[in-house]
Amino acid sequence: MENLSTELQNQATKILKQCFPDEDISSCLPADITPSTQDKFGHYQCNSAMKLGKILKTNPRNVALQILEKWEGLKDGMIDSFEIAGPGFINITLTDTFLSKELTAVIADERLGVPPLKEKKKIIVEFSSPNVAKELHVGHLRSTVIGDALARLFEFLGHDVLRLNHIGDWGTQFGMLITYLKEQHAGVLSNDEKADLPSLMNWYRESKKCFDADPEFKKRAQLQVVELQSGEPAALAAWEKICEISRLGFQEIYDFLDVKLVERGESFYNPKLSQVIKDYEAKGLIEVSDGAKCVFLEGFTAKDDKPLPMILQKSDGGYNYATTDAAAVHHRVTEEKADRIIYVVDAGQQLHFQMVFQGAAKAGYYDPAKVQLEHVAFGVVLGPDGKKFKTRSGETEKLIDLLQKAVDYAKKILQERLEDATPKEIEELAHTLGVDAVKYADLSCHRVKDYVFSYDRMLKFEGNTAAFLLYAYVRIQGIKRKVSKDVEAVVLTAPIVLKHPTEVALGLHLRRFGETLELMDRDLLPNRLSDYLYELAEKFHAFFRDCRVEGVPEENSRLVLCELTARILKTGLNILGLKTMPRM
């Protein structure tokens, strides 16, 4: 089952070739078909006459007339009418009968009308990526929920997806922390003293103070780094203990958010870093500048217009993030056989990834014609004051605290709405609503923009919120209970028949689910899907207002239409990482 835009595009392409067999119109093929933003002007729009008018140096309306003369005679029950609008746009209205048959086929399709994959790809999504010995904070929220939504999309489409958590688990900071623990909290390393991530984070701060204030401690910490990097058993055992404590703290958040990740820290690539230098040297890319081994790439300059270096090895022999990322590219392409690698990292790292990608291509680590490397940048989370979201004390908000507050807010709302619910039910529903609200507030914003975090706004039952979408789903469950029929049996026997205008509007929007996922796949923008689901909920509420389901001649058809709406809502929300609720 193709998307409707694709079907119309194929039709229009044939028409264009027939109309202009002697003209070079290759730049206008395939035909340009887009969904109409306003249904009353037609369901779809062909924009090819506008482009052809420029190529043929003639009035686009005349071109549109030529196209329609051919197309009118080829209508096959799919198209009801054409209309030339404005300077030469062709509005296309589909027949209600065609849409009815399409939707009846969609509900019988386990992919809900989403076309099967033409090519299965290996896709790696790198997201979340916290640092060991530091708690996840609100800044990690966007990477985690955006990355999870993209991974879920690719999994639903049928790709082979690897979800990587590129954890910061290597570097000089571990020399400080291991030294401090050995000297102040040796029981942690011997398992005689309990420790959690907040304790580890506090000890890290204390170790930094010692490092800055005590020259002797600094020397011991630096020696500890050397021991760690050389693989000294005691240093490695201490490092592994620190990573284990951090991992437990991270997992609490991931379980709370229902996010699955495969951990692969920076340390994984450490043995490969010297080879990166050799490979780049072999390609003639390395230049020594002030003792450091650098790569100078075209188009990258500093503020003083001097060439901007990408440092792969510092003058003291240490490696940089660029070295690790280059090694990661090589491993992901050669070992993991990735076709597409996506990095969900904040917009502040844009220059870094541009240089890493270009350098890796020049080094022969990947072929841009065969493998896609994409940086999925995103803005920051703001507080009500328009500044980076922080606690009242001025500290960065811990992610676990932020999520728990959202659940607490949701709990108060549900206690007022569901007076007959048990405490256990309220707890379960509040967790779903609270987490959904936080995720959706983030994903419904264009990811490259900053957004203001507000518990009150995200938990409203009106507007583009998770609660509004969940309420549409809950309302459908209420209709099904009221009709009191075996919905699955009705779905198998009753076709969908669209007659009322709000039925048609809802049905058409349901048929565009596949097109929406195609856009999200192309642009890597989760708000493509959230916008679609919000409009779907609005169209369903309009249908609910205008079209009775229970006890009318159209009962079975409308019940199936409701069920299809529920299935697409649930599937779309699941792709975004949200769960549905039985009531609210």
Salt bridges, closest charged atoms under 4 A:
ASP32 OD2 - LYS51 NZ 3.37
ASP39 OD2 - LYS539 NZ 3.57
GLU72 OE1 - LYS75 NZ 3.21
GLU102 OE1 - ARG511 NE 2.68
GLU126 OE1 - ARG332 NH1 2.92
GLU135 OE1 - LYS398 NZ 3.39
ASP148 OD2 - ARG152 NE 2.83
ASP148 OD1 - ARG163 NH1 2.79
GLU155 OE2 - ARG163 NE 2.84
GLU183 OE2 - ARG220 NE 2.64
GLU193 OE2 - HIS185 ND1 3.02
GLU206 OE2 - LYS209 NZ 3.48
ASP212 OD2 - LYS208 NZ 2.79
ASP258 OD2 - ARG152 NH2 3.46
ASP258 OD1 - LYS260 NZ 3.16
GLU263 OE1 - ARG247 NE 2.72
GLU281 OE2 - LYS293 NZ 3.07
ASP325 OD1 - HIS166 NE2 3.97
ASP325 OD2 - HIS352 NE2 2.65
GLU336 OE1 - LYS122 NZ 3.49
GLU336 OE2 - ARG264 NH2 2.92
GLU374 OE1 - ARG340 NE 2.61
GLU397 OE2 - LYS405 NZ 3.43
ASP420 OD1 - ARG583 NH1 3.15
GLU425 OE2 - ARG583 NE 2.93
GLU427 OE2 - LYS411 NZ 2.57
ASP442 OD1 - ARG142 NE 3.09
GLU488 OE2 - ARG567 NH2 3.16
GLU503 OE2 - ARG558 NE 2.89
ASP521 OD1 - ARG340 NH1 2.65
ASP523 OD1 - ARG522 NE 2.76
ASP523 OD2 - ARG528 NH2 2.58
GLU535 OE2 - HIS509 ND1 3.97
GLU535 OE2 - LYS539 NZ 3.67
ASP546 OD1 - ARG545 NE 2.78
GLU550 OE1 - LYS482 NZ 3.95
GLU550 OE1 - ARG548 NH2 3.80
GLU554 OE1 - ARG558 NH1 3.92
GLU555 OE2 - LYS485 NZ 2.57
GLU563 OE1 - LYS480 NZ 2.85
GLU563 OE2 - ARG567 NE 2.91
